[in-house]
Amino acid sequence: MINPTWLNTFCTLVEVNHFTQTAERLFMTQSGVSQHIKKLEQQVNCALLERHGKQFTLTVHGQNLYQQGSLLLKEWQFLEQQLKDDSPFSGLVKIQSPGSCGLKFYNQLLALQVEHKELVIDYRFAPNTSVEQAVANHSADIGFLTQAPTLSEVTSHKIGQEALLLVTPAHIKNPTWEVLCELGFIGHPDAKHHAQLLLSENYSEFEHVDQIKRTGFSNQISLILEPVSLGVGFTVLPAHAVSAFNKPGLIKTHHLANPISENIYVCHHRNRPMAKRMNTVIEAIK
């Protein structure tokens, strides 16, 4: 079997991309890191690194070992944590979701953490596709999605819905198709998905969001409505994101003739047992 200590050193080196910094992170000497890599290469009987002075690149074998080995390390770490402690109110829970869900969920989970001091919440905002990938590769314990997952490693179930809203500058009273085209569209990571759902059901002219000129983009959920508030354009966002904006007087939310909501799904890895603390988080969000 591959030595897990050497494998951990190798995977850390790949991620850090620096021998000295790897040594510092693992509380080792630089020569100790080099020795682990050498022993690992001897054990697997192939070169893992191509060295170029102080720099290095991965061989094909090294790339394969990192991809599979990093997943194994995460599984081992999870198993070790499971064996040590499976309390519903203690331990680390790594969560990812799109920003709109996160604006609502994170505060609720912080309240849960305040109530249970041994529970540690690690919450990260990411687009749907990134959340799903994080669950599949064990970088996240739980993912909340606004689209059903497509990866075979991920299982999910629906836990709720969230309204999608058309948001314009405050002075826009009647958001006709012509008005929207003149304003321009403020993009964000899930903008095409949101616009397709809402605008296609309310504007006969709409075919795809690229019909409308792009006047801005932000991947920070708290900043997406800033350009809208300044009159730069309009956008489509979930209700949680709109309600969290700190300048509500500068924007206008329009309730269209055909209201649309997107589903919210909770997902986790299909082949990974659910720790009790993961269920605690899911029940709190439900």
C-alpha positions as CSV (number, residue, x, y, z in Angstrom):
1,M,0.0,0.0,0.0
2,I,1.1,3.6,-0.6
3,N,2.5,5.2,2.5
4,P,-0.2,7.8,3.5
5,T,2.4,10.1,5.1
6,W,4.4,10.3,1.9
7,L,1.3,10.7,-0.1
8,N,0.2,13.6,2.0
9,T,3.5,15.3,1.6
10,F,3.3,14.8,-2.2
11,C,-0.2,16.2,-2.4
12,T,0.6,19.2,-0.2
13,L,3.7,19.9,-2.4
14,V,1.5,19.9,-5.5
15,E,-1.0,22.3,-4.0
16,V,1.6,24.6,-2.5
17,N,4.0,24.3,-5.5
18,H,7.0,25.2,-3.3
19,F,9.3,22.9,-1.3
20,T,10.1,25.3,1.5
21,Q,6.5,26.4,2.0
22,T,5.4,22.7,2.0
23,A,8.0,22.0,4.7
24,E,6.6,25.0,6.8
25,R,3.0,23.8,6.4
26,L,3.9,20.2,7.4
27,F,6.3,21.3,10.2
28,M,9.1,19.5,8.4
29,T,12.5,20.3,7.0
30,Q,12.9,20.9,3.2
31,S,15.2,17.9,3.0
32,G,12.5,15.9,4.8
33,V,10.0,16.8,2.1
34,S,12.4,15.8,-0.6
35,Q,13.1,12.5,1.2
36,H,9.3,11.7,1.3
37,I,9.0,12.4,-2.4
38,K,12.0,10.2,-3.2
39,K,10.6,7.3,-1.1
40,L,7.2,7.6,-2.7
41,E,8.7,7.5,-6.2
42,Q,10.7,4.4,-5.1
43,Q,7.5,2.8,-3.7
44,V,5.4,3.4,-6.9
45,N,8.4,2.7,-9.1
46,C,8.0,5.8,-11.3
47,A,9.0,9.4,-11.4
48,L,6.4,11.8,-10.1
49,L,8.1,15.2,-10.6
50,E,10.3,16.7,-13.4
51,R,12.7,19.0,-11.6
52,H,13.8,22.3,-13.2
53,G,16.2,23.8,-10.7
54,K,14.1,24.9,-7.8
55,Q,10.9,24.5,-9.8
56,F,9.1,21.3,-10.8
57,T,6.3,20.0,-13.0
58,L,4.3,16.8,-12.6
59,T,4.8,13.8,-14.8
60,V,1.8,12.0,-16.2
61,H,2.2,9.5,-13.3
62,G,2.4,12.4,-10.8
63,Q,-0.8,14.0,-12.2
64,N,-2.7,10.7,-11.9
65,L,-1.4,10.1,-8.4
66,Y,-2.3,13.6,-7.2
67,Q,-5.8,13.3,-8.6
68,Q,-6.6,10.0,-7.0
69,G,-4.4,10.4,-4.0
70,S,-5.9,13.7,-2.9
71,L,-9.4,12.1,-2.9
72,L,-8.1,9.2,-0.9
73,L,-6.6,11.5,1.7
74,K,-9.9,13.3,2.1
75,E,-11.7,10.0,2.6
76,W,-9.1,8.9,5.2
77,Q,-9.5,12.2,7.0
78,F,-13.2,11.9,7.0
79,L,-13.1,8.3,8.2
80,E,-10.7,9.2,11.0
81,Q,-13.0,12.1,12.1
82,Q,-16.0,9.8,11.9
83,L,-14.4,7.2,14.2
84,K,-13.4,9.8,16.7
85,D,-16.6,11.7,17.0
86,D,-20.1,11.5,15.5
87,S,-21.8,14.0,17.7
88,P,-24.7,15.9,16.1
89,F,-23.5,19.1,17.7
90,S,-19.7,19.1,17.3
91,G,-17.1,18.8,14.6
92,L,-16.4,20.6,11.3
93,V,-19.1,20.8,8.5
94,K,-17.9,22.2,5.2
95,I,-20.8,23.7,3.2
96,Q,-21.0,25.4,-0.2
97,S,-23.9,27.2,-2.0
98,P,-24.6,29.9,-4.5
99,G,-24.5,33.3,-2.9
100,S,-28.3,33.9,-2.8
101,C,-28.8,30.8,-0.6
102,G,-25.7,31.7,1.4
103,L,-27.0,35.1,2.4
104,K,-29.9,33.5,4.1
105,F,-28.4,30.2,5.3
106,Y,-25.1,31.4,6.7
107,N,-26.6,33.7,9.4
108,Q,-28.9,30.8,10.5
109,L,-26.0,28.4,10.7
110,L,-23.9,30.9,12.7
111,A,-26.8,31.1,15.2
112,L,-26.6,27.3,15.4
113,Q,-22.9,27.5,16.0
114,V,-23.4,30.0,18.8
115,E,-25.8,27.6,20.4
116,H,-23.4,24.6,20.0
117,K,-19.9,25.9,20.6
118,E,-18.2,22.7,19.4
119,L,-19.9,22.8,16.0
120,V,-17.6,24.5,13.4
121,I,-19.2,25.9,10.2
122,D,-17.0,26.4,7.1
123,Y,-19.3,28.2,4.6
124,R,-18.2,29.1,1.1
125,F,-20.1,30.8,-1.8
126,A,-19.7,29.4,-5.3
127,P,-21.8,28.9,-8.5
128,N,-23.9,25.8,-8.8
129,T,-21.4,23.9,-11.0
130,S,-18.6,24.6,-8.6
131,V,-20.7,23.5,-5.6
132,E,-21.6,20.2,-7.2
133,Q,-18.0,19.5,-8.1
134,A,-16.9,20.3,-4.6
135,V,-19.3,17.7,-3.2
136,A,-18.2,15.2,-5.8
137,N,-14.5,15.6,-4.9
138,H,-15.1,15.7,-1.1
139,S,-14.1,19.4,-0.8
140,A,-17.6,20.0,0.7
141,D,-19.7,17.9,3.0
142,I,-22.9,19.5,2.0
143,G,-23.9,21.5,-1.0
144,F,-27.0,23.6,-1.6
145,L,-27.9,24.0,-5.2
146,T,-30.5,25.9,-7.3
147,Q,-30.2,23.4,-10.1
148,A,-30.6,19.6,-9.8
149,P,-27.1,18.0,-9.8
150,T,-25.9,16.1,-12.9
151,L,-22.8,14.3,-11.5
152,S,-23.2,10.6,-10.7
153,E,-21.3,11.0,-7.5
154,V,-23.8,13.4,-6.1
155,T,-27.2,12.7,-4.6
156,S,-29.8,15.3,-3.7
157,H,-33.3,16.1,-2.7
158,K,-35.4,19.2,-2.9
159,I,-35.9,21.2,0.3
160,G,-37.6,24.4,-0.9
161,Q,-38.1,27.1,-3.5
162,E,-36.9,30.7,-3.9
163,A,-38.6,33.4,-6.0
164,L,-36.6,35.0,-8.9
165,L,-37.0,38.7,-9.2
166,L,-36.4,41.3,-11.9
167,V,-34.5,44.2,-10.4
168,T,-34.1,47.6,-12.1
169,P,-33.0,51.1,-11.0
170,A,-35.6,52.7,-8.8
171,H,-36.8,55.1,-11.4
172,I,-38.0,52.4,-13.8
173,K,-41.8,52.0,-13.3
174,N,-42.7,49.8,-16.3
175,P,-39.9,47.3,-17.4
176,T,-41.0,46.7,-21.0
177,W,-38.7,44.7,-23.3
178,E,-37.5,47.9,-24.9
179,V,-36.7,49.5,-21.5
180,L,-34.7,46.4,-20.5
181,C,-32.8,46.4,-23.7
182,E,-31.9,50.1,-23.3
183,L,-30.8,49.6,-19.7
184,G,-28.5,46.6,-20.4
185,F,-27.9,43.5,-18.3
186,I,-25.7,43.1,-15.2
187,G,-24.3,39.6,-15.2
188,H,-23.3,37.3,-12.4
189,P,-22.3,33.6,-12.2
190,D,-25.9,32.3,-12.3
191,A,-27.3,35.1,-14.4
192,K,-28.0,33.2,-17.6
193,H,-29.8,30.5,-15.7
194,H,-31.9,33.0,-13.8
195,A,-32.7,35.2,-16.8
196,Q,-33.7,32.2,-18.9
197,L,-36.2,31.0,-16.2
198,L,-37.8,34.4,-15.5
199,L,-37.6,36.4,-18.7
200,S,-38.6,33.6,-21.1
201,E,-41.9,33.2,-19.2
202,N,-42.7,37.0,-19.2
203,Y,-41.3,38.5,-22.5
204,S,-42.3,37.0,-25.9
205,E,-39.2,38.7,-27.4
206,F,-36.8,36.9,-25.1
207,E,-34.8,34.0,-26.6
208,H,-31.5,34.2,-24.7
209,V,-29.8,36.7,-22.5
210,D,-27.2,37.5,-25.1
211,Q,-29.8,39.4,-27.0
212,I,-29.4,42.1,-24.4
213,K,-26.2,44.2,-24.2
214,R,-24.0,43.4,-21.2
215,T,-23.3,46.5,-19.1
216,G,-21.6,44.9,-16.1
217,F,-20.7,41.8,-14.2
218,S,-19.9,40.9,-10.6
219,N,-19.2,37.5,-8.9
220,Q,-19.7,39.0,-5.4
221,I,-23.3,38.4,-4.4
222,S,-23.4,41.6,-2.2
223,L,-22.2,43.8,-5.1
224,I,-24.3,42.6,-8.0
225,L,-27.0,45.2,-7.3
226,E,-24.6,48.1,-6.9
227,P,-24.5,49.0,-10.6
228,V,-28.3,48.5,-10.8
229,S,-28.7,51.0,-7.9
230,L,-26.6,53.5,-10.0
231,G,-28.7,53.1,-13.1
232,V,-26.2,51.1,-15.0
233,G,-28.5,48.2,-15.8
234,F,-30.9,45.5,-14.6
235,T,-30.5,42.0,-13.4
236,V,-32.4,38.9,-12.3
237,L,-31.7,37.6,-8.8
238,P,-33.2,35.3,-6.2
239,A,-35.3,37.0,-3.4
240,H,-32.7,36.3,-0.7
241,A,-30.1,38.3,-2.5
242,V,-32.4,41.2,-3.2
243,S,-33.6,41.4,0.4
244,A,-30.0,41.5,1.7
245,F,-29.1,44.6,-0.4
246,N,-28.3,47.5,1.9
247,K,-29.7,50.3,-0.4
248,P,-33.3,49.2,-1.1
249,G,-34.4,52.7,-1.9
250,L,-32.2,52.8,-5.0
251,I,-33.6,49.7,-6.7
252,K,-37.0,48.5,-7.7
253,T,-38.2,44.9,-7.6
254,H,-40.9,44.1,-10.3
255,H,-43.4,41.3,-9.8
256,L,-44.1,40.1,-13.3
257,A,-47.3,38.5,-14.7
258,N,-45.8,35.0,-14.5
259,P,-43.9,34.6,-11.3
260,I,-41.1,32.0,-11.3
261,S,-39.3,30.3,-8.5
262,E,-36.2,28.1,-8.6
263,N,-35.9,24.9,-6.6
264,I,-33.3,24.6,-3.8
265,Y,-31.7,21.2,-3.4
266,V,-29.4,19.8,-0.7
267,C,-26.8,17.4,-1.9
268,H,-24.0,15.2,-0.6
269,H,-21.7,12.5,-1.9
270,R,-23.6,9.4,-2.9
271,N,-21.0,7.0,-1.4
272,R,-20.3,8.9,1.8
273,P,-22.1,8.2,5.1
274,M,-24.0,11.2,6.6
275,A,-22.4,12.3,9.8
276,K,-24.9,13.4,12.5
277,R,-23.6,17.0,12.4
278,M,-24.4,17.1,8.7
279,N,-28.0,16.1,9.4
280,T,-28.1,18.8,12.1
281,V,-27.2,21.4,9.5
282,I,-29.6,20.2,6.9
283,E,-32.5,20.1,9.4
284,A,-31.7,23.7,10.5
285,I,-31.8,24.9,7.0
286,K,-35.1,23.0,6.3
